[in-house]
Amino acid sequence: MSDDRSHSHEFVQHCFENYFDFLHEHAIAMDRHIIWSNNCIGQFKNARMFYWLCRMHVERGVPHIWSLF
């Protein structure tokens, strides 16, 4: 999304909402969303954003894969 590591979770949510809306408006099917992480999601400062993103995937019917390494 950005190299700035200080974005609020509200900003990131807004970006993802715009992204998913764009895909929907242009009839672009998203068959999955792969998220890479190098740590436990709950330990991130943006754990709320990841929780929200997971809920958004469920609401919009987008399968998602969390890849932790």
Residue pairs with C-beta under 8 A, 6 or more apart in sequence:
1 7
1 12
1 15
9 46
9 48
9 49
9 52
12 46
12 49
13 49
13 52
13 53
16 53
16 56
17 56
20 30
20 56
20 60
20 62
22 28
23 29
23 30
24 60
30 62
31 63
32 62
32 63
32 64
32 65
33 57
33 62
33 63
33 64
33 65
34 64
34 65
34 67
35 50
35 53
35 64
35 65
35 66
35 67
36 67
36 69
37 44
37 66
37 67
37 68
37 69
38 68
38 69
39 68
40 68
41 47
41 50
41 66
41 68
44 50
53 64
54 64
56 62
57 63
57 64
